[in-house]
Amino acid sequence: MCLAPQAPCCCGRVTSNVRPHARRIVTSVEVTDYSANYADPLVRMWRASFEHGVGITDPHALEEQLAYFRDEVLPHHRVQLAWQGTTLVGFVASNSQSVAQLHVKVGLHRQGIGSHLLRLAKSASNGSLWLFTFQQNTVARLFYEHHGFRAVKFGFEPTWQLADVKYEWHAGENAA
């Protein structure tokens, strides 16, 4: 049994407290390391989450995104998957310096899944993390700001032709 609220225990599950701003709350998620047999469901969930958050339709073929994940994300990041039973509900791709991707299945936001995944990335960091998100993804921006990230640079992402924002987090600056 997991006794520590908001923290992983030995079984890889997390128990969450009810927070005042949460509509619903996850009682537990299991986190596993990525395995190649989950590539297709991961990329499909990632795409749906991205399109929902940014408000655009991804014009790239699914195979292109799978190749990007395999060739660019996997070699440089630890990928951890969040599960509710047999359903993939989120994932984080991070290393000791950055968060490359963090996505939660559409319809399951504000349940503690993303917060748990971000805590895992923070705990494996070197004491600070940076990441980019698109300026128009207000839900992601509020999420990262709630968790102690600060906007440090506003720019433009040429592949997507969208304005982006770089965020940084430093341990000890914010308790979130």
PyMOL commands that set and color helices and strands:
alter all, ss='L'
color gray80, all
select helices_A, chain A and resi 36-54+62-76+113-123+138-146
alter helices_A, ss='H'
color red, helices_A
select strands_A, chain A and resi 30-33+78-84+87-94+99-104+128-134+150-157+162-170
alter strands_A, ss='S'
color yellow, strands_A
deselect
rebuild
show_as cartoon
